[in-house]
Amino acid sequence: MTQDSTPTQANAAKNPALCEPCAGIQQNWRRAPGHVELIQGVNRKAERSHGQVTITRYWCERCGTAWDYENNKVKMDAGWSVVPGARRG
Ligand SMILES: [Zn+2]
């Protein structure tokens, strides 16, 4: 196991496949905006400690990244998150 720590931008280092608009999305921040190339997918319900929330799946047209947007009124760090391994195609 090698540890190659080239200094790069934080988002790019975590998700090298993210296109520029995706890299600009503020993750885990409620009410952060997405970007215009995101295509809305399916809604699903999820159980949280306080009750049920709605999570919406989005795909990026440009880079194929899958995003989940959690609509959670009581959790400030809900919102956008990249879905690992769920790339389109
Ligand atoms: Zn993208």
PDB file of the backbone (N, CA, C, O) and the ligand in Angstrom, with CONECT records:
HET     ZN  A 101       1
ATOM      1  N   MET A   1       0.849  -1.195   0.000  1.00  0.00           N
ATOM      2  CA  MET A   1       0.000   0.000   0.000  1.00  0.00           C
ATOM      3  C   MET A   1       0.889   1.250   0.000  1.00  0.00           C
ATOM      4  O   MET A   1       1.651   1.478   0.939  1.00  0.00           O
ATOM      5  N   THR A   2       0.786   2.021  -1.018  1.00  0.00           N
ATOM      6  CA  THR A   2       1.566   3.245  -1.081  1.00  0.00           C
ATOM      7  C   THR A   2       0.674   4.439  -0.765  1.00  0.00           C
ATOM      8  O   THR A   2      -0.522   4.437  -1.057  1.00  0.00           O
ATOM      9  N   GLN A   3       1.262   5.425  -0.181  1.00  0.00           N
ATOM     10  CA  GLN A   3       0.494   6.636   0.132  1.00  0.00           C
ATOM     11  C   GLN A   3       1.062   7.805  -0.670  1.00  0.00           C
ATOM     12  O   GLN A   3       2.029   8.456  -0.274  1.00  0.00           O
ATOM     13  N   ASP A   4       0.433   8.038  -1.790  1.00  0.00           N
ATOM     14  CA  ASP A   4       0.889   9.095  -2.682  1.00  0.00           C
ATOM     15  C   ASP A   4       0.047  10.342  -2.442  1.00  0.00           C
ATOM     16  O   ASP A   4      -1.069  10.460  -2.948  1.00  0.00           O
ATOM     17  N   SER A   5       0.589  11.257  -1.673  1.00  0.00           N
ATOM     18  CA  SER A   5      -0.200  12.419  -1.309  1.00  0.00           C
ATOM     19  C   SER A   5       0.227  13.657  -2.095  1.00  0.00           C
ATOM     20  O   SER A   5       0.937  14.531  -1.599  1.00  0.00           O
ATOM     21  N   THR A   6      -0.232  13.689  -3.324  1.00  0.00           N
ATOM     22  CA  THR A   6       0.000  14.876  -4.130  1.00  0.00           C
ATOM     23  C   THR A   6      -0.969  15.968  -3.685  1.00  0.00           C
ATOM     24  O   THR A   6      -2.166  15.706  -3.563  1.00  0.00           O
ATOM     25  N   PRO A   7      -0.500  17.145  -3.447  1.00  0.00           N
ATOM     26  CA  PRO A   7      -1.427  18.211  -3.038  1.00  0.00           C
ATOM     27  C   PRO A   7      -2.376  18.616  -4.170  1.00  0.00           C
ATOM     28  O   PRO A   7      -1.961  19.169  -5.188  1.00  0.00           O
ATOM     29  N   THR A   8      -3.662  18.322  -3.958  1.00  0.00           N
ATOM     30  CA  THR A   8      -4.688  18.714  -4.926  1.00  0.00           C
ATOM     31  C   THR A   8      -5.824  19.378  -4.187  1.00  0.00           C
ATOM     32  O   THR A   8      -5.822  19.439  -2.957  1.00  0.00           O
ATOM     33  N   GLN A   9      -6.792  19.873  -4.927  1.00  0.00           N
ATOM     34  CA  GLN A   9      -7.970  20.453  -4.294  1.00  0.00           C
ATOM     35  C   GLN A   9      -8.745  19.360  -3.563  1.00  0.00           C
ATOM     36  O   GLN A   9      -8.805  18.219  -4.020  1.00  0.00           O
ATOM     37  N   ALA A  10      -9.326  19.712  -2.446  1.00  0.00           N
ATOM     38  CA  ALA A  10      -9.981  18.722  -1.588  1.00  0.00           C
ATOM     39  C   ALA A  10     -11.035  17.910  -2.332  1.00  0.00           C
ATOM     40  O   ALA A  10     -10.986  16.680  -2.306  1.00  0.00           O
ATOM     41  N   ASN A  11     -11.974  18.557  -2.986  1.00  0.00           N
ATOM     42  CA  ASN A  11     -13.032  17.839  -3.684  1.00  0.00           C
ATOM     43  C   ASN A  11     -12.485  16.945  -4.782  1.00  0.00           C
ATOM     44  O   ASN A  11     -12.921  15.804  -4.934  1.00  0.00           O
ATOM     45  N   ALA A  12     -11.547  17.451  -5.534  1.00  0.00           N
ATOM     46  CA  ALA A  12     -10.982  16.682  -6.636  1.00  0.00           C
ATOM     47  C   ALA A  12     -10.240  15.459  -6.122  1.00  0.00           C
ATOM     48  O   ALA A  12     -10.246  14.408  -6.763  1.00  0.00           O
ATOM     49  N   ALA A  13      -9.611  15.593  -4.985  1.00  0.00           N
ATOM     50  CA  ALA A  13      -8.887  14.473  -4.411  1.00  0.00           C
ATOM     51  C   ALA A  13      -9.845  13.376  -3.952  1.00  0.00           C
ATOM     52  O   ALA A  13      -9.572  12.188  -4.129  1.00  0.00           O
ATOM     53  N   LYS A  14     -10.964  13.781  -3.363  1.00  0.00           N
ATOM     54  CA  LYS A  14     -11.935  12.802  -2.894  1.00  0.00           C
ATOM     55  C   LYS A  14     -12.679  12.148  -4.045  1.00  0.00           C
ATOM     56  O   LYS A  14     -12.923  10.942  -4.031  1.00  0.00           O
ATOM     57  N   ASN A  15     -13.040  12.952  -5.049  1.00  0.00           N
ATOM     58  CA  ASN A  15     -13.837  12.471  -6.168  1.00  0.00           C
ATOM     59  C   ASN A  15     -13.226  12.931  -7.485  1.00  0.00           C
ATOM     60  O   ASN A  15     -13.677  13.918  -8.065  1.00  0.00           O
ATOM     61  N   PRO A  16     -12.222  12.237  -7.955  1.00  0.00           N
ATOM     62  CA  PRO A  16     -11.512  12.702  -9.149  1.00  0.00           C
ATOM     63  C   PRO A  16     -12.394  12.749 -10.385  1.00  0.00           C
ATOM     64  O   PRO A  16     -12.066  13.440 -11.350  1.00  0.00           O
ATOM     65  N   ALA A  17     -13.526  12.015 -10.371  1.00  0.00           N
ATOM     66  CA  ALA A  17     -14.370  11.973 -11.557  1.00  0.00           C
ATOM     67  C   ALA A  17     -15.377  13.117 -11.622  1.00  0.00           C
ATOM     68  O   ALA A  17     -16.081  13.268 -12.621  1.00  0.00           O
ATOM     69  N   LEU A  18     -15.448  13.906 -10.589  1.00  0.00           N
ATOM     70  CA  LEU A  18     -16.440  14.980 -10.581  1.00  0.00           C
ATOM     71  C   LEU A  18     -16.107  16.047 -11.606  1.00  0.00           C
ATOM     72  O   LEU A  18     -14.966  16.495 -11.714  1.00  0.00           O
ATOM     73  N   CYS A  19     -17.128  16.450 -12.361  1.00  0.00           N
ATOM     74  CA  CYS A  19     -16.932  17.569 -13.265  1.00  0.00           C
ATOM     75  C   CYS A  19     -16.936  18.865 -12.446  1.00  0.00           C
ATOM     76  O   CYS A  19     -17.183  18.864 -11.240  1.00  0.00           O
ATOM     77  N   GLU A  20     -16.662  19.939 -13.128  1.00  0.00           N
ATOM     78  CA  GLU A  20     -16.507  21.202 -12.408  1.00  0.00           C
ATOM     79  C   GLU A  20     -17.765  21.644 -11.647  1.00  0.00           C
ATOM     80  O   GLU A  20     -17.666  22.018 -10.479  1.00  0.00           O
ATOM     81  N   PRO A  21     -18.953  21.611 -12.285  1.00  0.00           N
ATOM     82  CA  PRO A  21     -20.157  21.996 -11.521  1.00  0.00           C
ATOM     83  C   PRO A  21     -20.431  21.072 -10.340  1.00  0.00           C
ATOM     84  O   PRO A  21     -20.861  21.526  -9.280  1.00  0.00           O
ATOM     85  N   CYS A  22     -20.182  19.768 -10.523  1.00  0.00           N
ATOM     86  CA  CYS A  22     -20.389  18.833  -9.412  1.00  0.00           C
ATOM     87  C   CYS A  22     -19.420  19.123  -8.281  1.00  0.00           C
ATOM     88  O   CYS A  22     -19.796  19.096  -7.109  1.00  0.00           O
ATOM     89  N   ALA A  23     -18.183  19.396  -8.630  1.00  0.00           N
ATOM     90  CA  ALA A  23     -17.190  19.684  -7.598  1.00  0.00           C
ATOM     91  C   ALA A  23     -17.558  20.943  -6.822  1.00  0.00           C
ATOM     92  O   ALA A  23     -17.102  21.148  -5.697  1.00  0.00           O
ATOM     93  N   GLY A  24     -18.389  21.781  -7.436  1.00  0.00           N
ATOM     94  CA  GLY A  24     -18.774  23.016  -6.775  1.00  0.00           C
ATOM     95  C   GLY A  24     -19.975  22.880  -5.861  1.00  0.00           C
ATOM     96  O   GLY A  24     -20.312  23.816  -5.136  1.00  0.00           O
ATOM     97  N   ILE A  25     -20.629  21.717  -5.887  1.00  0.00           N
ATOM     98  CA  ILE A  25     -21.787  21.519  -5.010  1.00  0.00           C
ATOM     99  C   ILE A  25     -21.323  21.377  -3.570  1.00  0.00           C
ATOM    100  O   ILE A  25     -20.400  20.623  -3.263  1.00  0.00           O
ATOM    101  N   GLN A  26     -21.976  22.107  -2.716  1.00  0.00           N
ATOM    102  CA  GLN A  26     -21.623  22.004  -1.304  1.00  0.00           C
ATOM    103  C   GLN A  26     -22.329  20.803  -0.696  1.00  0.00           C
ATOM    104  O   GLN A  26     -23.554  20.790  -0.574  1.00  0.00           O
ATOM    105  N   GLN A  27     -21.559  19.799  -0.319  1.00  0.00           N
ATOM    106  CA  GLN A  27     -22.146  18.574   0.199  1.00  0.00           C
ATOM    107  C   GLN A  27     -22.517  18.711   1.661  1.00  0.00           C
ATOM    108  O   GLN A  27     -21.913  19.469   2.419  1.00  0.00           O
ATOM    109  N   ASN A  28     -23.544  17.941   2.030  1.00  0.00           N
ATOM    110  CA  ASN A  28     -23.982  17.868   3.420  1.00  0.00           C
ATOM    111  C   ASN A  28     -24.314  19.233   3.998  1.00  0.00           C
ATOM    112  O   ASN A  28     -23.996  19.548   5.144  1.00  0.00           O
ATOM    113  N   TRP A  29     -24.958  20.020   3.169  1.00  0.00           N
ATOM    114  CA  TRP A  29     -25.431  21.307   3.652  1.00  0.00           C
ATOM    115  C   TRP A  29     -26.842  21.493   3.127  1.00  0.00           C
ATOM    116  O   TRP A  29     -27.058  21.632   1.923  1.00  0.00           O
ATOM    117  N   ARG A  30     -27.801  21.495   4.043  1.00  0.00           N
ATOM    118  CA  ARG A  30     -29.195  21.599   3.683  1.00  0.00           C
ATOM    119  C   ARG A  30     -29.440  22.886   2.862  1.00  0.00           C
ATOM    120  O   ARG A  30     -28.909  23.950   3.179  1.00  0.00           O
ATOM    121  N   ARG A  31     -30.235  22.759   1.833  1.00  0.00           N
ATOM    122  CA  ARG A  31     -30.632  23.868   0.963  1.00  0.00           C
ATOM    123  C   ARG A  31     -29.521  24.356   0.046  1.00  0.00           C
ATOM    124  O   ARG A  31     -29.693  25.370  -0.630  1.00  0.00           O
ATOM    125  N   ALA A  32     -28.386  23.665   0.002  1.00  0.00           N
ATOM    126  CA  ALA A  32     -27.374  24.035  -0.989  1.00  0.00           C
ATOM    127  C   ALA A  32     -27.937  23.733  -2.375  1.00  0.00           C
ATOM    128  O   ALA A  32     -28.604  22.714  -2.556  1.00  0.00           O
ATOM    129  N   PRO A  33     -27.685  24.579  -3.333  1.00  0.00           N
ATOM    130  CA  PRO A  33     -28.206  24.326  -4.678  1.00  0.00           C
ATOM    131  C   PRO A  33     -27.411  23.252  -5.399  1.00  0.00           C
ATOM    132  O   PRO A  33     -26.236  23.033  -5.108  1.00  0.00           O
ATOM    133  N   GLY A  34     -28.061  22.588  -6.338  1.00  0.00           N
ATOM    134  CA  GLY A  34     -27.363  21.657  -7.217  1.00  0.00           C
ATOM    135  C   GLY A  34     -26.811  22.426  -8.412  1.00  0.00           C
ATOM    136  O   GLY A  34     -26.375  23.569  -8.272  1.00  0.00           O
ATOM    137  N   HIS A  35     -26.828  21.803  -9.579  1.00  0.00           N
ATOM    138  CA  HIS A  35     -26.455  22.571 -10.773  1.00  0.00           C
ATOM    139  C   HIS A  35     -27.335  22.152 -11.937  1.00  0.00           C
ATOM    140  O   HIS A  35     -28.045  21.150 -11.849  1.00  0.00           O
ATOM    141  N   VAL A  36     -27.297  22.910 -13.026  1.00  0.00           N
ATOM    142  CA  VAL A  36     -28.306  22.766 -14.080  1.00  0.00           C
ATOM    143  C   VAL A  36     -28.198  21.466 -14.856  1.00  0.00           C
ATOM    144  O   VAL A  36     -29.152  21.084 -15.534  1.00  0.00           O
ATOM    145  N   GLU A  37     -27.079  20.783 -14.780  1.00  0.00           N
ATOM    146  CA  GLU A  37     -26.932  19.550 -15.544  1.00  0.00           C
ATOM    147  C   GLU A  37     -27.319  18.301 -14.757  1.00  0.00           C
ATOM    148  O   GLU A  37     -27.122  17.179 -15.222  1.00  0.00           O
ATOM    149  N   LEU A  38     -27.860  18.502 -13.583  1.00  0.00           N
ATOM    150  CA  LEU A  38     -28.361  17.360 -12.815  1.00  0.00           C
ATOM    151  C   LEU A  38     -29.754  16.989 -13.312  1.00  0.00           C
ATOM    152  O   LEU A  38     -30.607  17.852 -13.517  1.00  0.00           O
ATOM    153  N   ILE A  39     -29.967  15.690 -13.502  1.00  0.00           N
ATOM    154  CA  ILE A  39     -31.259  15.180 -13.954  1.00  0.00           C
ATOM    155  C   ILE A  39     -31.917  14.440 -12.808  1.00  0.00           C
ATOM    156  O   ILE A  39     -31.326  13.549 -12.198  1.00  0.00           O
ATOM    157  N   GLN A  40     -33.143  14.825 -12.530  1.00  0.00           N
ATOM    158  CA  GLN A  40     -33.812  14.238 -11.373  1.00  0.00           C
ATOM    159  C   GLN A  40     -34.215  12.800 -11.641  1.00  0.00           C
ATOM    160  O   GLN A  40     -34.764  12.481 -12.696  1.00  0.00           O
ATOM    161  N   GLY A  41     -33.939  11.947 -10.688  1.00  0.00           N
ATOM    162  CA  GLY A  41     -34.335  10.545 -10.785  1.00  0.00           C
ATOM    163  C   GLY A  41     -35.481  10.242  -9.844  1.00  0.00           C
ATOM    164  O   GLY A  41     -36.412  11.035  -9.702  1.00  0.00           O
ATOM    165  N   VAL A  42     -35.406   9.099  -9.209  1.00  0.00           N
ATOM    166  CA  VAL A  42     -36.518   8.636  -8.382  1.00  0.00           C
ATOM    167  C   VAL A  42     -36.428   9.173  -6.955  1.00  0.00           C
ATOM    168  O   VAL A  42     -35.349   9.469  -6.442  1.00  0.00           O
ATOM    169  N   ASN A  43     -37.591   9.286  -6.341  1.00  0.00           N
ATOM    170  CA  ASN A  43     -37.664   9.585  -4.913  1.00  0.00           C
ATOM    171  C   ASN A  43     -37.755   8.298  -4.125  1.00  0.00           C
ATOM    172  O   ASN A  43     -38.318   7.304  -4.585  1.00  0.00           O
ATOM    173  N   ARG A  44     -37.198   8.331  -2.943  1.00  0.00           N
ATOM    174  CA  ARG A  44     -37.430   7.212  -2.048  1.00  0.00           C
ATOM    175  C   ARG A  44     -37.548   7.740  -0.621  1.00  0.00           C
ATOM    176  O   ARG A  44     -37.112   8.845  -0.298  1.00  0.00           O
ATOM    177  N   LYS A  45     -38.147   6.915   0.207  1.00  0.00           N
ATOM    178  CA  LYS A  45     -38.311   7.283   1.617  1.00  0.00           C
ATOM    179  C   LYS A  45     -37.229   6.599   2.430  1.00  0.00           C
ATOM    180  O   LYS A  45     -36.800   5.489   2.114  1.00  0.00           O
ATOM    181  N   ALA A  46     -36.798   7.274   3.474  1.00  0.00           N
ATOM    182  CA  ALA A  46     -35.835   6.649   4.375  1.00  0.00           C
ATOM    183  C   ALA A  46     -36.246   6.966   5.805  1.00  0.00           C
ATOM    184  O   ALA A  46     -36.797   8.030   6.091  1.00  0.00           O
ATOM    185  N   GLU A  47     -35.974   6.040   6.679  1.00  0.00           N
ATOM    186  CA  GLU A  47     -36.296   6.236   8.089  1.00  0.00           C
ATOM    187  C   GLU A  47     -35.133   6.899   8.802  1.00  0.00           C
ATOM    188  O   GLU A  47     -33.996   6.435   8.725  1.00  0.00           O
ATOM    189  N   ARG A  48     -35.424   7.974   9.486  1.00  0.00           N
ATOM    190  CA  ARG A  48     -34.438   8.603  10.346  1.00  0.00           C
ATOM    191  C   ARG A  48     -34.959   8.556  11.777  1.00  0.00           C
ATOM    192  O   ARG A  48     -36.117   8.211  12.013  1.00  0.00           O
ATOM    193  N   SER A  49     -34.112   8.899  12.713  1.00  0.00           N
ATOM    194  CA  SER A  49     -34.513   8.795  14.113  1.00  0.00           C
ATOM    195  C   SER A  49     -35.758   9.620  14.430  1.00  0.00           C
ATOM    196  O   SER A  49     -36.548   9.247  15.297  1.00  0.00           O
ATOM    197  N   HIS A  50     -35.930  10.718  13.740  1.00  0.00           N
ATOM    198  CA  HIS A  50     -37.076  11.592  14.005  1.00  0.00           C
ATOM    199  C   HIS A  50     -38.264  11.293  13.121  1.00  0.00           C
ATOM    200  O   HIS A  50     -39.320  11.903  13.285  1.00  0.00           O
ATOM    201  N   GLY A  51     -38.119  10.370  12.186  1.00  0.00           N
ATOM    202  CA  GLY A  51     -39.217  10.070  11.288  1.00  0.00           C
ATOM    203  C   GLY A  51     -38.730   9.852   9.867  1.00  0.00           C
ATOM    204  O   GLY A  51     -37.551   9.601   9.618  1.00  0.00           O
ATOM    205  N   GLN A  52     -39.681   9.956   8.940  1.00  0.00           N
ATOM    206  CA  GLN A  52     -39.372   9.625   7.563  1.00  0.00           C
ATOM    207  C   GLN A  52     -38.905  10.864   6.780  1.00  0.00           C
ATOM    208  O   GLN A  52     -39.427  11.963   6.969  1.00  0.00           O
ATOM    209  N   VAL A  53     -37.929  10.668   5.912  1.00  0.00           N
ATOM    210  CA  VAL A  53     -37.484  11.742   5.046  1.00  0.00           C
ATOM    211  C   VAL A  53     -37.558  11.269   3.593  1.00  0.00           C
ATOM    212  O   VAL A  53     -37.652  10.073   3.317  1.00  0.00           O
ATOM    213  N   THR A  54     -37.515  12.215   2.689  1.00  0.00           N
ATOM    214  CA  THR A  54     -37.508  11.891   1.270  1.00  0.00           C
ATOM    215  C   THR A  54     -36.120  12.135   0.713  1.00  0.00           C
ATOM    216  O   THR A  54     -35.525  13.189   0.936  1.00  0.00           O
ATOM    217  N   ILE A  55     -35.613  11.155  -0.011  1.00  0.00           N
ATOM    218  CA  ILE A  55     -34.316  11.296  -0.660  1.00  0.00           C
ATOM    219  C   ILE A  55     -34.530  11.208  -2.162  1.00  0.00           C
ATOM    220  O   ILE A  55     -35.158  10.268  -2.651  1.00  0.00           O
ATOM    221  N   THR A  56     -34.016  12.172  -2.882  1.00  0.00           N
ATOM    222  CA  THR A  56     -34.165  12.196  -4.330  1.00  0.00           C
ATOM    223  C   THR A  56     -32.830  11.897  -4.988  1.00  0.00           C
ATOM    224  O   THR A  56     -31.802  12.476  -4.638  1.00  0.00           O
ATOM    225  N   ARG A  57     -32.865  10.985  -5.944  1.00  0.00           N
ATOM    226  CA  ARG A  57     -31.652  10.620  -6.678  1.00  0.00           C
ATOM    227  C   ARG A  57     -31.512  11.538  -7.906  1.00  0.00           C
ATOM    228  O   ARG A  57     -32.484  11.790  -8.618  1.00  0.00           O
ATOM    229  N   TYR A  58     -30.315  12.018  -8.135  1.00  0.00           N
ATOM    230  CA  TYR A  58     -30.019  12.819  -9.323  1.00  0.00           C
ATOM    231  C   TYR A  58     -28.821  12.210 -10.042  1.00  0.00           C
ATOM    232  O   TYR A  58     -27.962  11.575  -9.430  1.00  0.00           O
ATOM    233  N   TRP A  59     -28.787  12.419 -11.352  1.00  0.00           N
ATOM    234  CA  TRP A  59     -27.623  12.042 -12.144  1.00  0.00           C
ATOM    235  C   TRP A  59     -27.061  13.295 -12.795  1.00  0.00           C
ATOM    236  O   TRP A  59     -27.809  14.178 -13.213  1.00  0.00           O
ATOM    237  N   CYS A  60     -25.758  13.364 -12.878  1.00  0.00           N
ATOM    238  CA  CYS A  60     -25.155  14.476 -13.608  1.00  0.00           C
ATOM    239  C   CYS A  60     -25.027  14.102 -15.079  1.00  0.00           C
ATOM    240  O   CYS A  60     -24.456  13.068 -15.426  1.00  0.00           O
ATOM    241  N   GLU A  61     -25.560  14.950 -15.922  1.00  0.00           N
ATOM    242  CA  GLU A  61     -25.477  14.740 -17.367  1.00  0.00           C
ATOM    243  C   GLU A  61     -24.042  14.770 -17.853  1.00  0.00           C
ATOM    244  O   GLU A  61     -23.682  14.078 -18.805  1.00  0.00           O
ATOM    245  N   ARG A  62     -23.243  15.560 -17.207  1.00  0.00           N
ATOM    246  CA  ARG A  62     -21.905  15.799 -17.725  1.00  0.00           C
ATOM    247  C   ARG A  62     -20.919  14.693 -17.350  1.00  0.00           C
ATOM    248  O   ARG A  62     -20.190  14.189 -18.204  1.00  0.00           O
ATOM    249  N   CYS A  63     -20.899  14.317 -16.062  1.00  0.00           N
ATOM    250  CA  CYS A  63     -19.877  13.361 -15.613  1.00  0.00           C
ATOM    251  C   CYS A  63     -20.459  12.039 -15.128  1.00  0.00           C
ATOM    252  O   CYS A  63     -19.703  11.122 -14.806  1.00  0.00           O
ATOM    253  N   GLY A  64     -21.789  11.918 -15.068  1.00  0.00           N
ATOM    254  CA  GLY A  64     -22.405  10.648 -14.702  1.00  0.00           C
ATOM    255  C   GLY A  64     -22.436  10.352 -13.219  1.00  0.00           C
ATOM    256  O   GLY A  64     -22.844   9.264 -12.814  1.00  0.00           O
ATOM    257  N   THR A  65     -22.016  11.292 -12.409  1.00  0.00           N
ATOM    258  CA  THR A  65     -22.028  11.075 -10.962  1.00  0.00           C
ATOM    259  C   THR A  65     -23.459  10.994 -10.448  1.00  0.00           C
ATOM    260  O   THR A  65     -24.331  11.753 -10.870  1.00  0.00           O
ATOM    261  N   ALA A  66     -23.681  10.066  -9.537  1.00  0.00           N
ATOM    262  CA  ALA A  66     -24.980   9.955  -8.881  1.00  0.00           C
ATOM    263  C   ALA A  66     -24.964  10.772  -7.593  1.00  0.00           C
ATOM    264  O   ALA A  66     -24.020  10.713  -6.805  1.00  0.00           O
ATOM    265  N   TRP A  67     -26.023  11.526  -7.409  1.00  0.00           N
ATOM    266  CA  TRP A  67     -26.171  12.341  -6.199  1.00  0.00           C
ATOM    267  C   TRP A  67     -27.461  11.968  -5.499  1.00  0.00           C
ATOM    268  O   TRP A  67     -28.457  11.645  -6.147  1.00  0.00           O
ATOM    269  N   ASP A  68     -27.444  12.014  -4.185  1.00  0.00           N
ATOM    270  CA  ASP A  68     -28.666  11.934  -3.399  1.00  0.00           C
ATOM    271  C   ASP A  68     -28.893  13.280  -2.735  1.00  0.00           C
ATOM    272  O   ASP A  68     -27.971  13.903  -2.209  1.00  0.00           O
ATOM    273  N   TYR A  69     -30.140  13.709  -2.774  1.00  0.00           N
ATOM    274  CA  TYR A  69     -30.486  14.913  -2.034  1.00  0.00           C
ATOM    275  C   TYR A  69     -31.499  14.546  -0.967  1.00  0.00           C
ATOM    276  O   TYR A  69     -32.613  14.118  -1.266  1.00  0.00           O
ATOM    277  N   GLU A  70     -31.097  14.718   0.270  1.00  0.00           N
ATOM    278  CA  GLU A  70     -31.989  14.382   1.377  1.00  0.00           C
ATOM    279  C   GLU A  70     -32.706  15.634   1.853  1.00  0.00           C
ATOM    280  O   GLU A  70     -32.090  16.612   2.276  1.00  0.00           O
ATOM    281  N   ASN A  71     -34.021  15.568   1.769  1.00  0.00           N
ATOM    282  CA  ASN A  71     -34.846  16.684   2.210  1.00  0.00           C
ATOM    283  C   ASN A  71     -35.233  16.452   3.661  1.00  0.00           C
ATOM    284  O   ASN A  71     -36.197  15.745   3.953  1.00  0.00           O
ATOM    285  N   ASN A  72     -34.491  17.038   4.544  1.00  0.00           N
ATOM    286  CA  ASN A  72     -34.645  16.760   5.964  1.00  0.00           C
ATOM    287  C   ASN A  72     -34.688  18.079   6.722  1.00  0.00           C
ATOM    288  O   ASN A  72     -33.699  18.809   6.797  1.00  0.00           O
ATOM    289  N   LYS A  73     -35.854  18.362   7.279  1.00  0.00           N
ATOM    290  CA  LYS A  73     -36.076  19.680   7.868  1.00  0.00           C
ATOM    291  C   LYS A  73     -35.313  19.899   9.169  1.00  0.00           C
ATOM    292  O   LYS A  73     -35.056  21.039   9.554  1.00  0.00           O
ATOM    293  N   VAL A  74     -34.953  18.819   9.843  1.00  0.00           N
ATOM    294  CA  VAL A  74     -34.351  18.986  11.168  1.00  0.00           C
ATOM    295  C   VAL A  74     -32.849  18.731  11.190  1.00  0.00           C
ATOM    296  O   VAL A  74     -32.206  18.866  12.231  1.00  0.00           O
ATOM    297  N   LYS A  75     -32.292  18.362  10.037  1.00  0.00           N
ATOM    298  CA  LYS A  75     -30.894  17.980  10.047  1.00  0.00           C
ATOM    299  C   LYS A  75     -30.130  18.943   9.135  1.00  0.00           C
ATOM    300  O   LYS A  75     -30.293  18.932   7.915  1.00  0.00           O
ATOM    301  N   MET A  76     -29.309  19.758   9.747  1.00  0.00           N
ATOM    302  CA  MET A  76     -28.634  20.797   8.974  1.00  0.00           C
ATOM    303  C   MET A  76     -27.599  20.237   8.005  1.00  0.00           C
ATOM    304  O   MET A  76     -27.270  20.880   7.008  1.00  0.00           O
ATOM    305  N   ASP A  77     -27.082  19.035   8.293  1.00  0.00           N
ATOM    306  CA  ASP A  77     -26.075  18.498   7.394  1.00  0.00           C
ATOM    307  C   ASP A  77     -26.642  17.455   6.437  1.00  0.00           C
ATOM    308  O   ASP A  77     -25.899  16.684   5.830  1.00  0.00           O
ATOM    309  N   ALA A  78     -27.971  17.441   6.308  1.00  0.00           N
ATOM    310  CA  ALA A  78     -28.551  16.661   5.217  1.00  0.00           C
ATOM    311  C   ALA A  78     -28.311  17.452   3.930  1.00  0.00           C
ATOM    312  O   ALA A  78     -27.625  18.474   3.940  1.00  0.00           O
ATOM    313  N   GLY A  79     -28.872  16.979   2.845  1.00  0.00           N
ATOM    314  CA  GLY A  79     -28.654  17.694   1.591  1.00  0.00           C
ATOM    315  C   GLY A  79     -27.954  16.798   0.590  1.00  0.00           C
ATOM    316  O   GLY A  79     -28.289  15.620   0.463  1.00  0.00           O
ATOM    317  N   TRP A  80     -26.979  17.355  -0.125  1.00  0.00           N
ATOM    318  CA  TRP A  80     -26.335  16.624  -1.202  1.00  0.00           C
ATOM    319  C   TRP A  80     -25.258  15.678  -0.705  1.00  0.00           C
ATOM    320  O   TRP A  80     -24.493  16.004   0.203  1.00  0.00           O
ATOM    321  N   SER A  81     -25.212  14.504  -1.311  1.00  0.00           N
ATOM    322  CA  SER A  81     -24.083  13.617  -1.092  1.00  0.00           C
ATOM    323  C   SER A  81     -23.861  12.762  -2.330  1.00  0.00           C
ATOM    324  O   SER A  81     -24.816  12.323  -2.971  1.00  0.00           O
ATOM    325  N   VAL A  82     -22.618  12.532  -2.656  1.00  0.00           N
ATOM    326  CA  VAL A  82     -22.282  11.671  -3.778  1.00  0.00           C
ATOM    327  C   VAL A  82     -22.592  10.228  -3.396  1.00  0.00           C
ATOM    328  O   VAL A  82     -22.333   9.802  -2.271  1.00  0.00           O
ATOM    329  N   VAL A  83     -23.149   9.484  -4.344  1.00  0.00           N
ATOM    330  CA  VAL A  83     -23.433   8.073  -4.108  1.00  0.00           C
ATOM    331  C   VAL A  83     -22.293   7.251  -4.688  1.00  0.00           C
ATOM    332  O   VAL A  83     -22.174   7.123  -5.907  1.00  0.00           O
ATOM    333  N   PRO A  84     -21.454   6.693  -3.821  1.00  0.00           N
ATOM    334  CA  PRO A  84     -20.273   5.988  -4.333  1.00  0.00           C
ATOM    335  C   PRO A  84     -20.658   4.757  -5.139  1.00  0.00           C
ATOM    336  O   PRO A  84     -21.521   3.979  -4.730  1.00  0.00           O
ATOM    337  N   GLY A  85     -20.026   4.592  -6.260  1.00  0.00           N
ATOM    338  CA  GLY A  85     -20.225   3.382  -7.041  1.00  0.00           C
ATOM    339  C   GLY A  85     -21.538   3.296  -7.788  1.00  0.00           C
ATOM    340  O   GLY A  85     -21.875   2.244  -8.331  1.00  0.00           O
ATOM    341  N   ALA A  86     -22.292   4.400  -7.824  1.00  0.00           N
ATOM    342  CA  ALA A  86     -23.604   4.360  -8.477  1.00  0.00           C
ATOM    343  C   ALA A  86     -23.609   5.190  -9.748  1.00  0.00           C
ATOM    344  O   ALA A  86     -24.609   5.832 -10.069  1.00  0.00           O
ATOM    345  N   ARG A  87     -22.522   5.181 -10.457  1.00  0.00           N
ATOM    346  CA  ARG A  87     -22.445   5.981 -11.663  1.00  0.00           C
ATOM    347  C   ARG A  87     -23.355   5.425 -12.754  1.00  0.00           C
ATOM    348  O   ARG A  87     -23.582   4.218 -12.839  1.00  0.00           O
ATOM    349  N   ARG A  88     -23.857   6.304 -13.565  1.00  0.00           N
ATOM    350  CA  ARG A  88     -24.790   5.921 -14.608  1.00  0.00           C
ATOM    351  C   ARG A  88     -24.053   5.158 -15.719  1.00  0.00           C
ATOM    352  O   ARG A  88     -22.883   5.414 -16.002  1.00  0.00           O
ATOM    353  N   GLY A  89     -24.755   4.242 -16.319  1.00  0.00           N
ATOM    354  CA  GLY A  89     -24.229   3.567 -17.495  1.00  0.00           C
ATOM    355  C   GLY A  89     -23.454   2.344 -17.122  1.00  0.00           C
ATOM    356  O   GLY A  89     -22.937   1.650 -17.998  1.00  0.00           O
TER     357      GLY A  89
HETATM  358 ZN    ZN A 101     -20.983  16.317 -12.898  1.00  0.00          ZN2+
END
